[in-house]
Amino acid sequence: MLVRDWLKTWLDTRVTVRASTLRSYQAICANHLVPYLGAVPLATLGTRQVEAMLAGVRRHSAVWGRPVTDATVQRIHATLRTALNAAVREQLIETNPAKAVRLPRVRRPLAVVWTPDRIAEWQVTGERPTVAVWTAGQTAVFLAGIREHRLYAAFHLIALRGLRRGEAAGLRWCDLDLDSATMFVTHQVQMVGGWVVQCQPKTPTSRRVVALDRTTVAVLRRHRIRQHTEHERSGIAPSGFVFTTTAGTPLTGDRLMRVFLKLLDASGLPPVRLHDLRHGAASLALQAGADLKVVQDQLGHSSIVTTADIYVSVLPEVARKAAEHTAALVLKAGRLVPGTRRIRRVDKPDHSRAHRGTVNRGRRARGNQAPTAVQQGRSVEHRDDGPEPMTSAV
């Protein structure tokens, strides 16, 4: 059996994977694995041949001017390793030659903010970060500019609540409880074989309950009225989906992305991807003081480590607040240590004529008062911000 024969058999038996995963397997097999390894007998496939295949992918893509990323190489290797693991279970080969291949570690890209300096650099060089998010002000400008668009509610929901594009496209009215300001993410919509189909979310933890703010609830209520008016005017039967085409059919994530790119070009804002609006929702939640665990549940991440790796240092404001709180904590602790004194604030003297007159009048008034306890030679307790030791007058 040749490698290409086994890959075809393996793909035909992938009935439990998600449709998008299967499409990824098929594309990797057709574009990379079969051209390089298809004619190799499965039983003789070795680690060196796998390494040569991955090196060839890098060289070939570089020649065409589209070098593959380390993440793409990781996906190609993972697909082959999964297929060969199945061959081991079928006892077609004894060991998996892809397991011994060492690949460079892929670091998860950090989300960075479009600061003025970064915008200026992008305008001059065209360089843009892998994952870039808008500030709160930039997000507000974009949403204000598209407020009259028929899909405004979809982009508002992604930008503030962090839905994936497939989750937003697959949202149904029965998944919303606007009276209790709650949204249930139970599935997503994908294009499979030219058809729009509903499927499970990306991970088990992607099935989640998301709280809605009052502004988002109001936006969704207005969107429902607008959609109802559209359907009545066109004589379209409701499909049950929150976001649809003008013909009333369900949207896809790709359709949402194309609409977003057109709106982005017209906005004049620095470029972000539609998925970056999801990153921005997490970043803004952290800036507003949300706990990292709350952000993880909002996004549906399987691990809080994933949330921390991407977003924990995304906004300068968050880092500055943390620095100020840390400094305040240390200074407060220092004031409580025995033997230390609080630094008193000394106001600058006022040399104005009115102030001198007030001081002189106060001195004359004190001259007519009875002697103080110190003047009489008695001990007195001095208090400033805290108790001081008892002192005796000399």
C-alpha positions in Angstrom: 0.0 0.0 0.0 1.3 3.4 -1.0 1.0 6.5 1.3 -1.6 8.1 -1.0 -3.8 5.0 -0.9 -3.7 5.0 2.9 -4.4 8.7 3.1 -7.5 8.3 0.9 -8.7 5.4 3.1 -8.1 7.4 6.2 -9.9 10.5 4.9 -12.9 8.4 3.9 -13.3 7.1 7.4 -13.1 10.5 9.1 -16.9 10.6 10.0 -16.7 11.9 13.5 -14.6 15.1 13.0 -16.0 18.5 12.4 -16.6 19.6 8.8 -14.0 22.3 9.0 -11.4 19.9 10.3 -12.1 17.4 7.5 -11.7 20.2 4.9 -8.3 21.0 6.5 -7.2 17.4 6.3 -8.3 17.1 2.7 -6.5 20.3 1.7 -3.2 19.3 3.4 -3.3 15.8 1.9 -3.9 17.1 -1.6 -1.5 20.1 -1.5 1.4 18.7 0.5 1.3 15.0 1.6 0.4 13.3 -1.6 2.7 15.4 -3.9 5.7 14.6 -1.7 5.0 11.2 -0.2 2.1 9.7 -2.2 4.3 7.3 -4.2 6.2 6.0 -1.1 5.3 2.6 0.1 3.6 3.0 3.5 5.7 0.3 5.1 9.0 1.9 4.1 8.2 5.5 5.1 10.8 6.8 7.5 11.5 9.9 9.6 14.1 11.3 7.1 11.5 11.3 4.4 9.0 13.1 6.5 11.6 15.7 7.4 12.6 16.1 3.7 8.9 16.6 2.9 8.5 19.4 5.4 11.8 21.0 4.2 10.5 20.8 0.6 7.2 22.5 1.5 9.2 25.4 2.9 11.5 25.7 -0.1 8.6 25.4 -2.7 6.5 28.0 -0.9 9.5 30.4 -0.7 10.1 30.1 -4.4 6.5 31.2 -5.1 6.9 34.1 -2.8 4.4 32.8 -0.2 6.5 31.3 2.6 4.6 29.1 4.9 4.5 29.9 8.6 5.7 27.7 11.4 2.1 27.2 12.3 1.3 25.8 8.9 4.2 23.4 9.0 2.9 22.3 12.4 -0.6 21.6 10.9 0.9 19.6 8.0 3.0 17.5 10.4 0.0 17.0 12.8 -2.2 15.8 10.0 0.4 13.2 8.8 1.1 12.1 12.4 -2.7 11.5 13.0 -3.0 9.5 9.7 0.0 7.4 10.6 -1.3 6.8 14.1 -4.4 5.3 12.5 -2.2 3.1 10.4 -0.4 1.8 13.5 -3.7 0.9 15.1 -4.6 -1.0 11.9 -1.3 -2.8 12.2 -0.2 -1.6 8.8 3.0 -0.2 10.2 4.8 -0.9 13.5 5.8 2.6 14.5 4.9 6.2 13.5 7.8 7.8 11.7 6.4 11.3 12.1 6.6 11.1 15.9 10.4 11.5 15.9 10.4 14.7 13.8 11.3 17.8 15.7 9.7 21.1 14.8 10.4 24.6 15.9 8.1 25.7 18.7 5.3 27.9 17.6 4.6 30.8 19.9 1.0 32.0 20.2 0.8 35.6 18.8 0.1 38.3 21.3 -2.7 40.8 20.6 -1.3 44.3 20.4 -3.2 47.6 20.3 -3.2 50.1 17.5 -1.5 53.0 19.3 -0.7 56.3 17.6 3.0 55.3 17.1 2.1 51.9 15.7 -0.4 53.5 13.3 2.2 55.9 12.1 4.6 53.1 11.4 1.9 51.2 9.5 1.2 54.2 7.4 4.8 54.6 6.4 5.9 50.9 6.0 2.6 49.0 5.7 3.8 46.7 8.5 0.9 45.4 10.6 0.9 43.0 13.6 -0.3 39.5 13.3 -3.0 40.1 15.8 -4.0 43.7 16.3 -7.0 45.2 18.2 -8.6 48.6 18.3 -8.8 50.8 21.3 -12.1 51.5 22.9 -12.3 54.8 21.0 -11.5 53.2 17.7 -14.1 50.5 18.3 -16.7 53.2 19.1 -15.8 55.1 15.9 -16.3 52.0 13.8 -19.6 51.1 15.3 -20.9 54.6 15.1 -20.0 54.7 11.4 -22.0 51.6 10.5 -24.9 52.2 12.8 -27.4 52.2 10.0 -26.1 49.0 8.3 -28.5 46.1 8.3 -25.9 43.9 10.0 -24.8 46.4 12.6 -26.0 44.2 15.4 -23.8 41.4 14.3 -20.6 43.4 14.4 -21.7 45.1 17.7 -22.2 41.6 19.2 -18.8 40.4 18.0 -17.0 43.5 19.1 -18.5 43.6 22.6 -19.2 40.0 23.5 -16.5 38.3 21.5 -18.4 35.8 19.4 -16.6 33.8 16.7 -17.9 34.7 13.2 -19.5 31.2 12.8 -21.2 31.5 16.2 -22.6 34.9 15.3 -23.9 33.6 11.9 -25.5 30.6 13.6 -27.2 32.6 16.3 -31.0 32.0 16.5 -33.7 34.0 18.2 -34.4 31.0 20.4 -30.8 31.3 21.7 -31.5 34.7 23.1 -33.4 35.6 26.3 -33.5 39.4 26.0 -35.7 39.8 29.1 -32.9 38.3 31.3 -30.1 39.7 29.1 -28.7 36.2 28.3 -27.3 34.6 25.2 -26.8 30.8 24.7 -24.0 29.8 22.3 -24.9 26.2 21.3 -23.7 25.8 17.7 -22.2 27.5 14.7 -22.8 27.8 10.9 -20.3 26.6 8.3 -20.2 26.1 4.5 -19.8 22.4 3.7 -19.9 21.3 0.1 -21.6 24.4 -1.1 -24.3 24.2 1.6 -24.8 26.1 4.8 -25.0 23.6 7.7 -25.2 23.9 11.5 -22.6 22.1 13.4 -21.1 22.0 16.9 -19.0 24.9 18.2 -15.2 24.7 18.0 -14.7 23.0 21.4 -16.9 21.6 24.1 -16.3 24.7 26.3 -17.5 26.9 23.4 -21.0 25.9 24.4 -21.6 28.7 26.9 -23.9 31.2 28.4 -23.0 34.8 27.7 -24.3 37.8 29.7 -25.5 40.8 27.7 -25.3 44.5 28.7 -28.4 46.8 28.4 -27.0 48.5 25.3 -26.5 45.2 23.4 -30.0 44.1 24.4 -31.4 47.4 23.0 -29.4 46.9 19.8 -30.8 43.3 19.3 -34.4 44.5 20.0 -34.0 47.2 17.3 -32.5 44.6 14.9 -35.5 42.2 15.5 -37.9 45.0 14.6 -35.9 45.9 11.5 -35.7 42.2 10.4 -39.5 41.7 10.9 -40.1 44.8 8.7 -37.8 43.5 6.0 -39.5 40.1 6.0 -43.0 41.6 5.8 -42.0 44.0 3.0 -40.4 41.1 0.9 -42.9 38.4 1.8 -40.2 36.2 3.3 -40.9 33.6 5.9 -38.8 34.0 9.0 -35.9 31.5 9.2 -35.3 31.8 13.0 -31.8 33.1 12.5 -30.8 36.5 14.0 -28.6 37.5 11.1 -29.7 36.6 7.5 -29.1 37.7 3.9 -31.6 40.0 2.2 -33.3 36.9 0.9 -33.8 35.6 4.5 -31.3 32.8 4.3 -28.8 32.2 7.0 -25.4 34.0 6.8 -22.0 32.3 6.8 -18.9 33.4 8.6 -17.2 34.1 5.2 -20.1 36.3 4.2 -19.8 38.3 7.4 -16.1 38.6 6.9 -16.5 40.1 3.4 -19.1 42.6 4.6 -16.8 43.6 7.4 -13.8 44.2 5.1 -15.9 46.6 3.0 -17.0 48.5 6.0 -13.4 48.6 7.3 -12.1 50.1 4.1 -14.7 52.8 4.3 -14.0 53.6 7.9 -10.3 54.8 7.5 -9.3 52.9 10.7 -6.2 50.8 10.9 -6.7 47.3 9.6 -7.9 44.4 11.8 -9.5 41.1 10.9 -13.0 40.2 11.8 -11.6 37.7 14.3 -9.6 40.5 15.8 -12.9 42.1 17.0 -13.2 39.0 19.2 -9.7 39.7 20.5 -10.7 43.3 21.1 -13.8 42.3 23.1 -11.5 40.4 25.5 -9.0 43.2 25.7 -11.7 45.8 26.5 -13.2 43.5 29.1 -9.8 43.3 30.8 -9.4 47.0 30.6 -12.8 47.5 32.2 -11.6 45.4 35.2 -13.1 42.0 34.4 -11.4 38.9 36.0 -9.4 36.7 33.7 -11.7 33.7 34.5 -14.7 35.8 33.5 -13.1 36.6 30.1 -12.2 32.9 29.6 -15.9 32.0 30.2 -17.1 34.8 27.9 -14.9 33.6 25.0 -15.4 29.9 25.6 -11.7 29.1 25.9 -10.9 25.5 27.1 -8.1 26.8 29.4 -7.4 30.0 31.2 -3.8 29.6 30.1 -5.0 30.3 26.5 -6.7 33.4 27.6 -3.7 34.6 29.6 -1.2 33.9 26.8 -3.1 36.1 24.3 -4.5 38.9 26.4 -2.8 39.3 29.7 -0.5 42.2 28.5 -2.6 43.5 25.7 -3.5 47.0 26.8 -1.1 49.6 28.3 -3.8 50.9 30.5 -4.2 47.5 32.2 -0.5 47.3 32.8 -0.3 50.9 34.2 -3.2 50.2 36.6 -1.5 47.1 37.8 1.7 49.0 38.4 0.0 51.8 40.3 -1.9 49.3 42.5 1.3 47.4 43.3 3.1 50.6 44.2 0.2 51.8 46.4 0.1 48.4 48.1 3.9 48.6 49.0 3.7 52.2 50.2 0.6 51.4 52.4 2.5 48.4 53.9 5.5 50.6 54.6 3.3 53.0 56.7 2.2 50.1 58.9 5.7 48.9 59.7 6.7 49.8 63.3 9.5 52.4 63.5 8.5 54.2 60.3 6.7 57.5 60.1 4.3 58.7 57.4 5.7 61.5 55.3 3.5 64.5 56.0 2.5 66.8 53.3 3.8 70.3 53.8 1.9 72.9 51.9 3.8 75.9 50.5 3.5 79.0 52.6 1.1 81.7 51.3 2.9 85.0 51.1 0.0 87.1 50.1 -1.0 90.2 52.0 -4.4 88.8 53.0 -2.7 85.6 54.4 -0.2 87.6 56.5 -3.0 89.6 58.0 -4.9 86.5 58.9 -1.8 85.0 60.5 -1.1 88.2 62.6 -4.6 88.3 63.8 -4.4 84.7 64.9 -1.2 85.4 66.8 -2.7 88.3 68.6 -5.7 86.2 69.5 -3.5 83.4 70.9 -1.6 86.0 73.0 -4.8 86.5 75.1 -5.4 82.8 75.7 -4.6 80.9 78.8 -1.2 79.0 78.9 -1.2 75.7 77.1 -0.5 72.4 78.7 3.1 72.4 77.4 3.6 75.9 78.7 2.5 74.8 82.1 5.0 72.0 82.1 2.6 69.1 81.9 3.1 66.0 79.6 0.9 65.9 76.5 0.2 63.3 73.9 0.8 64.5 70.3 -1.3 63.0 67.5 -0.7 63.4 63.9 -2.0 60.6 61.6 -1.3 58.0 64.2 -0.5 57.7 67.9 3.0 59.0 68.9 4.9 58.2 72.2 4.1 60.4 75.2 6.6 63.3 75.5 7.3 65.8 78.4 7.8 69.4 77.9 11.3 70.7 78.7 
